[in-house]
Amino acid sequence: MKTAIVTGCNGGIGFATVEKFLDNGWSVVGMDVAPECIEKLENFTYVQGDLSKSADRENLINEAVKVFGTPR
């Protein structure tokens, strides 16, 4: 299964992007600054963070690998 990372996933375009990937059989790791995701979805993992912070970007990648595995 392919995995996508979507930032700004709680917003209109970001959330629509998440839904499109999920509808097409992808797993998704989404990041936003909000403490919680607006909706619980199957094959979706939410990571709270700020893209401008190096530690948050690193956490996003680590979480994606932890949940969905190392890319092939």
Secondary structure, DSSP 8 states (H G I E B T S, - for coil): --EEEEESTTSHHHHHHHHHHHHTT-EEEEEESSSS-SS--TTEEEEE--TTSHHHHHHHHHHHHHHH----
